Amino acid sequence: MRLTVSLLVAIGLGIIAVASGKTAPGRQSHDHGSLDWWEAGVFYQIYPRSFKDSDNNGVGDLKGITEKLNHLVDLGIDGVWLSPVFTSPMADFGYDIADFRSIDPLFGTMADLDAMIAKAKDLGIRVILDFVPNHTSDEHEWFVKAKNNDPAFRDFYVWRDPRGNAEPNNWQSVFHTPAWTRLPGDSQYYLHQFDKKQPDLNYRNQRVKDEMESMIRFWLDKGVDGFRIDAINHVYEDPQFRDEELIDPKGELIWENLDHKYTQNLPECYDLIYDWRDVFDQYKARDNVTRLMMTEAYANLEQTMLWYGNPQRNRKGAHIPFNFAMINRLSNDSRAGDFKAIVDEWLDAMPAGQQANWVLGNHDRPRIASRFGRDRASSFAVLEMTLPGIAVVYYGEEIGMEDNRDITFEETKDPQAANTNPDVYQQFTRDPVRTPFQWDDTAYAGFTGAAARETWLPVHPNYRQINLAAQKAAPQSMFKLYQRLIQLRKGDTFRYGDYESKVMLNNVFGYTRTLEGHESYAVVVNLNDNDVNVNLQELHPDVGAAKVVLTSLDAKLKEGDEITEVFHVIVGAYDAVVFEISSSASTLGVSMVLMLFASILRSLF
């Protein structure tokens, strides 16, 4: 009898597994290829000045980053991207580089960077450096020689004669000055699309291209895992130096009011990236390890897709052209159709075989918790982490840090804002999104020691309430939500699965993530400030039952809730919910098998 019962149990469990559409544990079949280390990964951007200060001078540094790498392990991060740590006079806080092959003493030494990279790799974290190719500092030896008319270096930069008694043309810098500066005693102007202390390099000079390729090889030889390439769509400009047209003919002559067809996204910009991708791939050919290329370019969708490469010319480009649609195109007024459009447009436009990526914020744009409010920030985290592809987390997003808008004009460090005036600087300042990380509720939020005189930017006043230590101790928190989301997305369905989205009734954005032989999921994001009724069968008519796997913070539905009336699910205001779903056929099949199994057991006993 014992053998008979055991046999029946085994048969019953097997039938249940078949009916539910899942194979037995350990026997899941995978008809998909394996992903490379970076594909479907989660990357974390560190702004080094603001992450952790190890020497109490109020500025973050490499030793501080090394000290806190275990935080990234706890979070589940695959790779870390560092904003620039190279030698710099800091006119633009590291984006004005005076030596591409040395570390600024403010951040430490080359040995400190080597130690940080070594520890990161021991912990399973890849390290990506920031590469700023468009310009150097005016204190770089190349520019020092160029302005002294050294014939070997003058043509490393872009020089033009005056137009009459004025600048060569009407081009404006991103930092709200003319894009041209003439040095005392010089007859020509030099071009700078950013600060005047950031002269643009001349990539029509082959020696410049050779020097920058050599720099890439220098760092790849040292063992970095790739580069995030800054402002790449600025590196070439119109060789005829024609005036740019005003968008509003009656408007002010400022960068925001110019059509940048002569200073951005020229075809040569893409060719440069394709050439550098060849260099990256040469390293992969040696050891079969991918060196990652991420490109930053604020551009339209068609232009952005070209960074992936040009299949017609058999040229590969960036592995990850940053997708800024969630930053640029979503607001508190966005509706479900807007969310669906920005996700579907990228996935539909992306070349075959490539990976999507999703970004909620960075060092140049307001933080997600400030743009949409604390109550919505966790819903955006659920959205980002359950979409197909790669997710990028800006430091502090994982604890819900907010912009510090209390920084006065006199305290402002960002040249993009400092070049304006007290009435408008808040529109342009990036300082509020760069404040020190909030580790705990001690002095300076634990970013630096209590003995420090001050921090380079003021710590946000809310650090006593919003900090990592408090969130680790709390039963539920933004940090713990990010942990769970990152763990969830490591499952096969989210790494390999199909994606289908729909604008649901009542202004709800919904989508499914499915993979044959694996769990199926539905994600719904309520974009309303009121509760709504959701019918999960709008996403797939075969949904028969659902279970809540994960929710945004303080959601009406709770983890573990079983949903039987899938056509009538109340989702709270601004809540995002991840459901594990099963089809009505499989639910019915399991029920019938269980009933039959119970009947057999009753007859035996």
C-alpha distance (Angstrom), angle and dihedral (degrees) to the residues before:
residue distance angle dihedral
M1 . . .
R2 3.82 . .
L3 3.82 89.6 .
T4 3.80 91.0 48.6
V5 3.82 92.4 51.4
S6 3.79 92.0 47.0
L7 3.77 90.3 50.3
L8 3.79 91.6 49.6
V9 3.81 91.7 48.8
A10 3.79 91.1 51.7
I11 3.79 92.4 47.3
G12 3.79 92.0 46.3
L13 3.79 93.7 50.6
G14 3.78 90.3 48.1
I15 3.79 91.8 51.6
I16 3.81 90.8 47.9
A17 3.78 90.5 52.0
V18 3.79 91.5 51.1
A19 3.80 92.5 45.5
S20 3.78 92.5 50.3
G21 3.80 92.1 51.1
K22 3.81 94.2 -116.8
T23 3.75 130.1 115.4
A24 3.77 122.8 -133.0
P25 3.82 116.6 -81.2
G26 3.77 111.6 -81.8
R27 3.80 92.3 20.3
Q28 3.77 101.4 79.0
S29 3.77 110.5 138.9
H30 3.81 118.1 -137.1
D31 3.78 117.1 -158.3
H32 3.80 91.5 171.9
G33 3.78 125.8 90.9
S34 3.77 121.3 -110.7
L35 3.79 118.6 -94.0
D36 3.79 124.4 -119.3
W37 3.83 117.1 -114.3
W38 3.79 93.6 -93.4
E39 3.79 100.3 40.9
A40 3.81 112.7 104.3
G41 3.82 87.5 1.2
V42 3.79 130.0 143.5
F43 3.81 115.4 -123.8
Y44 3.79 126.3 -164.5
Q45 3.79 123.7 -150.9
I46 3.79 116.5 -145.7
Y47 3.80 120.7 -164.6
P48 3.83 94.8 -154.5
R49 3.81 96.8 -152.1
S50 3.80 89.2 59.9
F51 3.80 108.7 35.3
K52 3.84 107.1 76.2
D53 3.80 132.4 -22.8
S54 3.82 114.1 -148.1
D55 3.82 100.0 -179.7
N56 3.82 103.3 44.3
N57 3.80 96.3 -116.6
G58 3.81 91.6 122.5
V59 3.81 95.7 -110.2
G60 3.81 124.9 98.9
D61 3.79 118.6 -117.5
L62 3.80 145.6 -176.8
K63 3.79 95.5 -90.8
G64 3.79 88.2 53.4
I65 3.80 90.5 52.8
T66 3.81 90.8 49.0
E67 3.81 89.9 50.0
K68 3.81 91.1 55.3
L69 3.81 101.8 40.8
N70 3.79 90.5 107.9
H71 3.79 87.5 67.4
L72 3.80 87.7 65.4
V73 3.81 90.2 48.8
D74 3.81 90.1 52.0
L75 3.78 89.2 50.3
G76 3.82 93.8 49.1
I77 3.81 99.0 -117.3
D78 3.84 120.2 170.9
G79 3.81 99.4 -165.6
V80 3.79 139.9 9.0
W81 3.80 126.2 -145.1
L82 3.80 117.8 -156.8
S83 3.78 121.6 -154.1
P84 3.84 109.2 -131.0
V85 3.81 119.7 -49.8
F86 3.82 96.6 170.2
T87 3.81 126.1 120.7
S88 3.79 107.8 -70.6
P89 3.81 141.9 154.1
M90 3.83 84.4 -131.9
A91 3.80 98.4 -126.7
D92 3.82 85.0 142.5
F93 3.81 95.7 19.6
G94 3.77 98.5 -99.2
Y95 3.80 100.2 -29.3
D96 3.82 87.0 96.6
I97 3.81 100.9 70.7
A98 3.80 122.0 -163.7
D99 3.81 95.2 179.6
F100 3.79 122.7 18.0
R101 3.81 92.7 -163.0
S102 3.79 103.1 51.5
I103 3.80 137.4 64.6
D104 3.78 121.2 -117.6
P105 3.84 110.6 -113.8
L106 3.82 88.0 -129.5
F107 3.81 87.5 70.5
G108 3.81 97.8 35.1
T109 3.78 133.8 -106.4
M110 3.77 139.1 -46.7
A111 3.80 86.8 -100.2
D112 3.82 89.1 56.9
L113 3.79 90.4 53.1
D114 3.82 91.5 47.0
A115 3.82 89.6 51.3
M116 3.80 91.5 48.5
I117 3.80 92.4 50.2
A118 3.80 91.6 46.9
K119 3.80 93.4 51.2
A120 3.81 92.2 44.8
K121 3.78 91.2 53.4
D122 3.82 90.9 47.2
L123 3.81 86.5 55.3
G124 3.80 92.6 48.0
I125 3.81 95.9 -106.6
R126 3.81 121.4 132.2
V127 3.81 119.2 -141.6
I128 3.82 123.2 -134.9
L129 3.81 120.6 -172.4
D130 3.78 127.3 -152.1
F131 3.82 114.6 -111.6
V132 3.82 117.4 -162.0
P133 3.82 106.2 -166.5
N134 3.80 102.4 161.4
H135 3.79 97.4 74.9
T136 3.78 147.4 -7.1
S137 3.77 132.0 -137.6
D138 3.79 114.9 -85.2
E139 3.81 83.6 -120.0
H140 3.82 92.7 62.4
E141 3.80 110.3 115.6
W142 3.81 89.7 -120.4
F143 3.79 92.3 60.9
V144 3.79 93.5 41.0
K145 3.81 88.0 57.4
A146 3.80 92.5 41.0
K147 3.80 94.7 54.6
N148 3.82 88.1 48.7
N149 3.82 87.5 57.1
D150 3.79 95.9 -112.2
P151 3.84 99.9 173.0
A152 3.81 91.0 -142.9
F153 3.82 92.6 58.5
R154 3.81 108.8 23.5
D155 3.80 90.5 90.5
F156 3.83 92.4 51.0
Y157 3.82 85.5 87.3
V158 3.80 137.2 43.5
W159 3.81 113.2 -97.4
R160 3.82 128.3 174.8
D161 3.77 137.1 178.5
P162 3.81 118.2 -113.0
R163 3.79 121.1 -92.6
G164 3.77 98.9 -126.4
N165 3.78 104.7 -49.5
A166 3.81 94.3 -28.1
E167 3.80 142.6 71.4
P168 3.84 117.4 -56.8
N169 3.82 91.8 -105.6
N170 3.80 142.3 -18.1
W171 3.81 98.1 -84.5
Q172 3.80 114.7 140.0
S173 3.79 129.4 -155.8
V174 3.79 124.1 -119.2
F175 3.81 85.7 -118.0
H176 3.83 94.7 64.0
T177 3.77 102.4 -101.6
P178 3.81 130.8 98.7
A179 3.81 109.5 -74.9
W180 3.80 90.1 -124.8
T181 3.80 131.5 74.7
R182 3.80 129.0 -178.1
L183 3.78 117.1 -153.9
P184 3.82 120.2 -139.3
G185 3.79 109.7 -85.6
D186 3.82 94.4 13.6
S187 3.80 120.8 114.7
Q188 3.82 93.7 -154.5
Y189 3.79 137.1 62.5
Y190 3.81 123.2 -128.8
L191 3.80 123.0 -141.9
H192 3.81 123.1 -117.8
Q193 3.79 118.6 169.8
F194 3.80 88.8 -170.6
D195 3.83 128.7 25.2
K196 3.81 119.9 -10.0
K197 3.80 86.5 -116.0
Q198 3.82 88.1 61.8
P199 3.83 106.9 69.8
D200 3.82 114.5 -168.0
L201 3.79 118.0 -113.0
N202 3.80 119.2 -125.9
Y203 3.80 107.7 -123.2
R204 3.79 91.1 -178.8
N205 3.80 83.5 76.8
Q206 3.83 107.6 83.4
R207 3.80 91.1 -150.7
V208 3.80 89.8 63.4
K209 3.79 90.9 52.2
D210 3.80 90.5 48.3
E211 3.80 92.5 49.8
M212 3.79 93.2 50.4
E213 3.79 92.8 47.1
S214 3.80 88.0 51.4
M215 3.80 89.1 52.8
I216 3.81 90.8 52.7
R217 3.78 90.5 52.0
F218 3.82 91.0 48.2
W219 3.80 92.2 60.5
L220 3.79 96.3 38.6
D221 3.81 87.5 53.1
K222 3.80 88.0 53.7
G223 3.79 90.2 58.0
V224 3.81 106.4 -102.0
D225 3.79 113.3 150.8
G226 3.79 97.3 -133.0
F227 3.79 146.7 -58.9
R228 3.75 140.3 -86.4
I229 3.82 102.1 -142.9
D230 3.78 114.0 -142.9
A231 3.83 125.7 -138.2
I232 3.80 91.6 -18.2
N233 3.81 93.3 166.0
H234 3.83 90.0 66.6
V235 3.80 98.7 58.9
Y236 3.82 97.3 94.4
E237 3.77 128.5 43.8
D238 3.78 136.0 -173.0
P239 3.84 108.9 -68.8
Q240 3.82 89.1 -144.5
F241 3.83 91.7 53.7
R242 3.80 93.3 -138.9
D243 3.81 121.3 -178.2
E244 3.80 115.3 -96.0
E245 3.78 118.4 -123.3
L246 3.78 122.5 -111.4
I247 3.78 112.6 -116.2
D248 3.80 89.2 -148.1
P249 3.83 106.1 32.3
K250 3.80 89.8 -156.2
G251 3.78 93.8 45.4
E252 3.78 132.7 98.0
L253 3.80 122.4 -76.2
I254 3.80 97.3 -112.0
W255 3.79 132.9 128.8
E256 3.80 93.3 -102.1
N257 3.81 91.1 57.0
L258 3.81 97.5 52.3
D259 3.80 128.8 91.3
H260 3.81 100.1 -129.0
K261 3.79 98.6 -151.9
Y262 3.82 90.8 128.3
T263 3.80 99.2 45.3
Q264 3.81 105.4 35.9
N265 3.81 140.9 50.0
L266 3.79 97.2 7.6
P267 3.83 114.2 167.5
E268 3.79 90.8 -110.7
C269 3.82 89.7 63.9
Y270 3.79 90.1 63.9
D271 3.79 93.2 45.2
L272 3.80 89.8 55.3
I273 3.81 91.0 54.6
Y274 3.81 91.0 47.5
D275 3.80 89.3 53.1
W276 3.80 91.8 49.7
R277 3.81 91.0 47.9
D278 3.81 87.1 59.5
V279 3.82 87.6 57.6
F280 3.80 92.0 50.1
D281 3.79 90.5 49.6
Q282 3.79 92.0 50.7
Y283 3.80 87.5 63.1
K284 3.79 91.9 47.9
A285 3.80 89.8 51.9
R286 3.81 88.8 61.2
D287 3.80 99.4 54.5
N288 3.84 106.9 2.1
V289 3.82 91.7 -114.6
T290 3.79 116.8 129.5
R291 3.79 118.8 -125.9
L292 3.77 104.6 -152.0
M293 3.79 127.0 -128.7
M294 3.81 119.9 -162.6
T295 3.81 118.8 -179.6
E296 3.80 128.0 -156.9
A297 3.80 116.3 -153.3
Y298 3.79 127.4 142.8
A299 3.79 100.3 -143.2
N300 3.78 142.3 127.0
L301 3.80 121.4 -76.9
E302 3.81 96.5 -98.4
Q303 3.79 92.1 50.3
T304 3.80 92.4 45.1
M305 3.80 93.9 52.4
L306 3.82 89.4 59.3
W307 3.80 89.5 67.4
Y308 3.81 87.7 70.1
G309 3.79 88.5 64.4
N310 3.78 142.7 -94.0
P311 3.83 111.2 -84.8
Q312 3.81 92.0 -173.8
R313 3.80 89.2 62.1
N314 3.81 93.7 35.3
R315 3.81 90.6 -119.5
K316 3.80 123.0 145.2
G317 3.80 121.5 -148.9
A318 3.79 136.5 177.4
H319 3.78 121.5 -13.9
I320 3.82 88.1 -144.4
P321 3.83 121.4 24.8
F322 3.78 100.1 -172.5
N323 3.79 113.9 -108.1
F324 3.81 108.9 -143.3
A325 3.81 97.2 172.1
M326 3.81 94.1 110.9
I327 3.80 89.0 52.0
N328 3.80 98.8 42.5
R329 3.78 103.8 33.6
L330 3.79 108.8 33.8
S331 3.79 125.1 81.2
N332 3.79 138.5 157.6
D333 3.79 87.2 -85.5
S334 3.82 94.7 55.2
R335 3.77 116.0 119.1
A336 3.78 132.8 -152.1
G337 3.78 91.2 -89.9
D338 3.80 90.5 57.2
F339 3.80 91.5 52.9
K340 3.78 92.0 48.5
A341 3.80 91.6 47.5
I342 3.80 97.1 54.0
V343 3.81 93.2 46.5
D344 3.79 97.2 42.7
E345 3.81 93.8 43.3
W346 3.79 92.1 57.8
L347 3.81 94.3 44.5
D348 3.81 92.2 46.5
A349 3.81 94.4 46.4
M350 3.80 97.0 43.2
P351 3.82 114.5 105.4
A352 3.80 116.8 -109.3
G353 3.78 115.0 -85.9
Q354 3.81 95.0 22.6
Q355 3.80 130.4 116.6
A356 3.80 127.0 -119.4
N357 3.79 121.9 -135.4
W358 3.80 134.4 -158.3
V359 3.80 127.8 -154.7
L360 3.82 127.7 -176.6
G361 3.80 99.3 -178.7
N362 3.80 147.7 -15.9
H363 3.81 142.8 -178.6
D364 3.83 91.6 -69.4
R365 3.80 102.3 47.7
P366 3.84 135.9 58.1
R367 3.79 116.3 -88.1
I368 3.79 118.5 -97.3
A369 3.83 93.1 -120.9
S370 3.80 89.8 56.3
R371 3.78 96.3 42.8
F372 3.80 95.2 50.2
G373 3.81 104.6 15.1
R374 3.79 132.7 -107.7
D375 3.79 93.0 -80.4
R376 3.81 91.6 60.4
A377 3.80 102.2 37.4
S378 3.80 93.6 83.0
S379 3.82 91.2 50.1
F380 3.80 89.3 55.7
A381 3.80 88.7 50.9
V382 3.81 89.7 55.4
L383 3.81 89.7 48.5
E384 3.80 95.5 49.1
M385 3.79 96.1 44.9
T386 3.79 97.0 49.0
L387 3.80 98.4 49.6
P388 3.82 119.7 97.0
G389 3.79 117.6 -92.9
I390 3.80 134.0 19.6
A391 3.81 129.8 -14.3
V392 3.80 125.4 -154.1
V393 3.82 120.1 -157.5
Y394 3.81 120.3 -161.0
Y395 3.80 111.4 -143.6
G396 3.79 110.5 -88.9
E397 3.80 96.1 23.1
E398 3.79 88.0 100.5
I399 3.82 90.1 64.9
G400 3.80 97.2 34.9
M401 3.81 98.2 -107.1
E402 3.79 115.1 -174.9
D403 3.80 136.3 -149.9
N404 3.79 114.3 -85.3
R405 3.80 100.1 -134.3
D406 3.81 92.0 171.2
I407 3.81 91.0 84.5
T408 3.80 105.8 115.2
F409 3.78 126.8 -138.4
E410 3.81 88.4 -107.3
E411 3.83 90.3 54.2
T412 3.81 93.2 46.0
K413 3.80 114.6 121.0
D414 3.81 101.1 174.2
P415 3.83 111.0 102.1
Q416 3.79 90.4 -151.0
A417 3.81 87.5 67.6
A418 3.81 101.2 25.7
N419 3.82 89.0 64.2
T420 3.82 90.1 61.5
N421 3.82 127.0 55.8
P422 3.81 140.5 -95.6
D423 3.81 92.2 -92.2
V424 3.81 97.5 58.8
Y425 3.83 107.5 17.2
Q426 3.80 93.1 102.5
Q427 3.82 88.9 66.2
F428 3.80 91.1 60.2
T429 3.79 109.1 26.4
R430 3.80 118.9 113.0
D431 3.80 94.6 -175.5
P432 3.84 94.4 95.0
V433 3.82 91.2 64.0
R434 3.82 94.4 47.0
T435 3.81 101.7 59.0
P436 3.83 121.4 131.4
F437 3.79 119.9 -72.0
Q438 3.79 112.7 -99.6
W439 3.81 105.6 -126.6
D440 3.80 99.8 162.3
D441 3.81 143.9 -25.8
T442 3.81 97.2 -85.9
A443 3.79 124.4 105.3
Y444 3.82 113.0 -46.3
A445 3.82 88.8 4.1
G446 3.82 89.3 -76.9
F447 3.79 90.2 -69.2
T448 3.81 91.5 119.6
G449 3.78 136.8 1.9
A450 3.78 122.8 -73.5
A451 3.82 88.4 -115.8
A452 3.82 92.2 64.8
R453 3.80 115.3 112.9
E454 3.80 94.2 -139.1
T455 3.80 143.4 -35.0
W456 3.79 121.3 -102.9
L457 3.80 88.9 -112.1
P458 3.81 123.0 18.1
V459 3.80 116.6 -93.2
H460 3.80 112.2 -114.6
P461 3.84 109.1 -94.4
N462 3.83 91.0 -129.0
Y463 3.81 93.4 66.5
R464 3.81 93.3 109.0
Q465 3.80 89.2 63.4
I466 3.82 100.2 30.7
N467 3.79 112.0 49.3
L468 3.79 138.8 120.1
A469 3.81 97.4 -112.6
A470 3.79 92.4 55.0
Q471 3.78 91.8 47.2
K472 3.78 92.8 50.4
A473 3.81 89.3 53.2
A474 3.81 95.8 45.6
P475 3.83 120.1 91.3
Q476 3.81 89.1 -128.2
S477 3.79 128.2 18.5
M478 3.77 143.9 144.4
F479 3.80 90.0 -97.8
K480 3.80 92.6 53.6
L481 3.81 90.1 46.4
Y482 3.82 90.7 54.3
Q483 3.80 89.9 48.0
R484 3.79 91.6 53.5
L485 3.79 94.3 42.9
I486 3.80 92.1 52.1
Q487 3.79 90.3 48.1
L488 3.81 91.0 48.8
R489 3.81 93.2 50.8
K490 3.80 90.3 55.3
G491 3.81 88.4 69.6
D492 3.79 117.7 102.5
T493 3.81 95.8 -110.9
F494 3.80 92.7 58.6
R495 3.80 94.1 39.1
Y496 3.79 98.2 46.2
G497 3.79 107.5 8.6
D498 3.79 132.4 116.9
Y499 3.77 121.6 -101.7
E500 3.80 127.3 -145.1
S501 3.79 123.9 171.0
K502 3.77 137.2 -167.4
V503 3.77 140.1 -177.6
M504 3.79 100.2 -122.3
L505 3.78 128.3 -157.2
N506 3.80 118.0 -79.4
N507 3.84 94.6 33.5
V508 3.80 95.9 -68.0
F509 3.80 123.2 148.6
G510 3.79 112.4 -145.2
Y511 3.77 138.6 173.3
T512 3.77 141.7 168.2
R513 3.80 130.7 -132.5
T514 3.78 111.8 -158.3
L515 3.79 137.9 169.6
E516 3.78 124.4 176.7
G517 3.79 112.0 -105.2
H518 3.81 93.1 15.0
E519 3.77 138.9 84.9
S520 3.80 115.7 -69.3
Y521 3.79 122.3 -140.5
A522 3.78 138.9 -163.4
V523 3.80 121.9 -159.6
V524 3.79 121.4 -162.4
V525 3.80 125.6 -173.7
N526 3.79 116.7 -165.5
L527 3.81 107.8 -149.0
N528 3.80 94.4 -172.9
D529 3.79 132.0 94.3
N530 3.80 88.9 -130.6
D531 3.80 137.1 59.7
V532 3.80 115.7 -87.7
N533 3.78 137.1 -164.8
V534 3.81 111.9 -117.6
N535 3.79 126.4 -164.1
L536 3.80 107.8 -155.6
Q537 3.79 89.5 -163.5
E538 3.80 87.0 72.7
L539 3.80 85.8 72.4
H540 3.79 93.9 46.5
P541 3.82 125.7 -4.7
D542 3.83 92.0 -143.0
V543 3.81 95.6 62.2
G544 3.79 105.3 124.5
A545 3.79 103.7 164.4
A546 3.78 138.9 6.4
K547 3.76 139.9 -166.6
V548 3.80 125.8 -156.8
V549 3.81 108.0 -116.5
L550 3.79 100.6 172.1
T551 3.80 139.7 -11.2
S552 3.77 141.0 -169.4
L553 3.79 114.9 -94.5
D554 3.82 119.8 -64.2
A555 3.80 91.8 2.9
K556 3.80 122.6 171.0
L557 3.81 91.3 -125.3
K558 3.79 116.2 62.1
E559 3.78 133.0 -145.2
G560 3.79 110.5 -88.7
D561 3.81 95.5 25.7
E562 3.81 109.9 146.7
I563 3.79 114.5 -138.7
T564 3.80 117.2 -156.8
E565 3.81 99.4 158.2
V566 3.80 93.9 60.3
F567 3.80 90.9 170.1
H568 3.82 90.3 62.0
V569 3.82 113.1 45.6
I570 3.80 118.8 150.9
V571 3.80 110.3 -143.4
G572 3.80 117.5 -169.9
A573 3.78 127.6 -121.8
Y574 3.83 111.9 -66.5
D575 3.81 90.1 -9.6
A576 3.80 123.1 149.2
V577 3.81 116.9 -156.9
V578 3.79 133.1 -171.8
F579 3.81 113.0 -152.9
E580 3.78 128.0 -170.4
I581 3.78 103.2 -139.7
S582 3.78 135.5 -163.3
S583 3.77 128.3 -166.1
S584 3.78 122.7 -107.3
A585 3.82 88.8 -119.5
S586 3.78 93.5 55.6
T587 3.81 92.1 42.5
L588 3.79 90.4 52.0
G589 3.80 91.0 44.7
V590 3.79 93.0 52.9
S591 3.82 91.6 47.3
M592 3.80 92.5 51.2
V593 3.80 92.5 47.6
L594 3.81 91.7 49.7
M595 3.80 91.3 49.8
L596 3.81 91.9 48.9
F597 3.80 91.3 46.3
A598 3.83 91.8 50.9
S599 3.78 91.0 48.9
I600 3.82 92.0 52.9
L601 3.79 92.1 49.1
R602 3.82 91.3 50.1
S603 3.81 90.6 52.2
L604 3.80 91.1 51.4
F605 3.78 94.4 50.6
